[in-house]
Each structure stands twice: as structure tokens, then as C-alpha cells.
Amino acid sequence: MQIYLPIAEISVNAFLLLGLGGLVGILSGMFGVGGGFLMTPFLFFIGIPPAVAVATGANQIVASSISGVIAHFRRKTVDLKMGSVLLAGGLVGAALGVLLFNYLKQMGQVELLVQLFYVVFLGVIGALMFVESLNAIRRMSRPGTVRKRRQHNWVHSLPFKMKFRTSGLYISAIPPLLVGLAVGILAAIMGVGGGFIMVPAMIYMLGMPTKVVVGTSLYQIIFVTAFTTLLHATTNYTVDMVLAVFLLVGGVVGAQIGTRIGVRMKAEQLRVLLALMVLGVCGKLALDLLLMPSELYSLAAAGQ
């Protein structure tokens, strides 16, 4: 069944959109990420203009994250205090990111910027996550291996310390604010929830327990992506509501399935799978940038 998307100005199969929304919802529930790092490139691949894909993809992340965080609230694995500190930085970052996005859109460089951001960030984060996850699995597989207690690092020496009881931490509020700021900027420019950066940062930099990270990440993602969508809709009018509705329906259902799958898998296994997905999408986008576009010949013919 084909549907017409008025803002994107193309026709797309409705079942394809529902399937994409469901896939991202499953990832959201499993990994604690908004799933935009896959959704936005997939929308590129089916012909959605990058500006529309970024703005509308952020809208879909809101629904899948809400669906996933409800399940984590029931399990009491959401650190509301940490999530609120991350959120404060995220809202400021989202506002700055939308300003930069609109400026580059006026310059005609937004499509290239979005794709380059994806290749660089997904490549670096995916590689780091993959190596670290493999090392964690090797350590656990060795007989007699004892887990080391969390060691103090530079994060613990910063001022403005706060107690985060759910996470069992007493650290400065500055690192969570900076993580939230970076995630907010990426949410605006790339149409992502930023979980693929926030989840590793919360585990390896802030030292949060993995069981609390997923739900807390989703909590922050909800408000930052909703704010980002609102800014995009009111400043550059690139939110396609028809596209958003189909992605939302699939995302809500998929998030509940993903949460159940994630509970049954080990944290290390989840991180390896997420790293592989990130690297796979990065590779596809890099190839699209390097390979010569097929439209070149038709443009040349039209100019003759």
C-alpha cells in the first residue's frame, strides 16, 4: 500500500514504514537508545530528504522511548535525578544544534553535514564499543575472574558533586551536563536520540550500573527529542506528520518487544550487538559518500 508524504514529496510503502518503526522500537527497548542512528539513515536509503528525515526521525524516537521507559519504570531501573541533570544539558544542546542546522540548511550544506556526522561518530563510537565489549566478554569467560570495583577517575575530582542514589554514585554534575549537551546537539543535527553516545558515556565515564543506564537514557531521550522536534517543526517546517504516524505505530509496539528481549540477554552481549549495528550503518553511509551517484548520468544528459 503506497502512501504520499506531503513534506517529503514522495510515495512510500506503508508496511515498509511500519517495519522500520518496529525495528527501531525493538532496538530502543533492548539497548536504551532512541534508534535514530538507524532510523535516519534508513530514511535516507528509501529516498526521504535528509532535512525531513532528521526532523521526523526525532519525532518517532519520542514514542518508542516512552514505550520503553514505562517498562523500566516498573522495574525501578530509572535514575530520575541523573536523567534530569542529563536533560538540562540536552535541552541547551538541542537549541544550539537547531540553530546550526538551520544555518547550514540556508547555506545548502546540511545534507553533506548530516552524512559526515554519521560516518565519523558512528565509526568512532562503534569501534570503541566493540573492542570494549569483547574485552569484557573475555574477562568474564576466564575462570576465577573477579570483577574489579569501580575505580575513582578524573570525574570524581570535579566540583559540584551530587548524590545519585539509584545509581549508587557521588560525582560532579559537570560530566552529566556535558554529556547531555553533546547529545542534544547531535539530536538536532542528526535526528537521533543520542543513546549510542550517551549509553557508553554513562557506563565508562560516569560509572553507572548497566541495569540503570538503559532506563535513564530513555528518560532523557524522550524530552530532548520532543524539544528538538518542536524546534524543527516551528523553524524550518520539515516534520512530515504522515511519515511520523506510521513510524510511531511501529515504534511503540517494537519497544515493548525489545524490552523483553533485553532483559534476557547479558549486558556484554547487548553491547556487542549494538556495536556491530553501529559499524554496519557507518559502512553503508561511507560507501554512499564515496561511490559515484547514479544520478550523475541523467543530470549530464539533461544538460545537453
Residue, then its C-alpha position, 0 to 999 in steps of 0.5 A: m500500500q503506497i502512501y504520499l508524504p506531503i513534506a517529503e514529496i514522495s510515495v512510500n510503502a506503508f508496511l515498509l514504514l511500519g517495519l522500520g518503526g518496529l525495528v527501531g522500537i525493538l532496538s530502543g527497548m533492548f539497548g536504551v537508545g532512541g534508534g535514530f542512528l538507524m532510523t535516519p539513515f534508513l530514511f535516507f536509503i528509501g529516498i526521504p530528504p535528509a532535512v525531513a528525515v532528521a526532523t521526523g526521525a526525532n519525532q518517532i524516537v519520542a514514542s518508542s522511548i516512552s514505550g520503553v521507559i514505562a517498562h523500566f519504570r516498573r522495574k525501578t531501573v530509572d535514575l530520575k535525578m541523573g536523567s534530569v541533570l542529563l536533560a538540562g544539558g540536552l535541552v541547551g544542546a538541542a537549541l544550539g544544534v537547531l540553530l546550526f542546522n538551520y544555518l547550514k540548511q540556508m547555506g545548502q550544506v546540511e545534507l553533506l553535514v548530516q552524512l559526515f556526522y554519521v560516518v565519523f561518530l558512528g565509526v568512532i563510537g562503534a569501534l570503541m564499543f566493540v573492542e570494549s565489549l569483547n574485552a569484557i566478554r573475555r574477562m568474564s569467560r576466564p575462570g576465577t575472574v573477579r570483577k574489579r570495583r569501580q575505580h575513582n577517575w578524573v570525574h570524581s575530582l570535579p566540583f559540584k558533586m551530587k548524590f545519585r542514589t539509584s545509581g549508587l554514585y557521588i560525582s560532579a554534575i559537570p560530566p552529566l551536563l556535558v554529556g547531555l549537551a553533546v547529545g542534544i546537539l547531535a539530536a538536532i543535527m542528526g535526528v537521533g536520540g543520542g543513546f549510542i553516545m550517551v549509553p557508553a558515556m554513562i557506563y565508562m565515564l560516569g560509572m553507572p550500573t548497566k541495569v540503570v543506564v538503559g532506563t535513564s537514557l530513555y528518560q532523557i531521550i524522550f524530552v530532548t527529542a520532543f524539544t528538538t522536534l518542536l524546534h524543527a517543526t516551528t523553524n524550518y517546517t520539515v516534520d512530515m506528520v504522515l511519515a511520523v504516524f506510521l513510524l510511531v505505530g511501529g515504534v511503540v509496539g517494537a519497544q515493548i518487544g525489545t524490552r523483553i528481549g533485553v532483559r534476557m540477554k547479558a549486558e556484554q552481549l547487548r553491547v556487542l550487538l549494538a556495536l556491530m549495528v553501529l559499524g554496519v550503518c557507518g559502512k553503508l553511509a561511507l560507501d554512499l559518500l564515496l561511490m559515484p551517484s547514479e544520478l550523475y548520468s541523467l543530470a549530464a544528459a539533461g544538460q545537453 
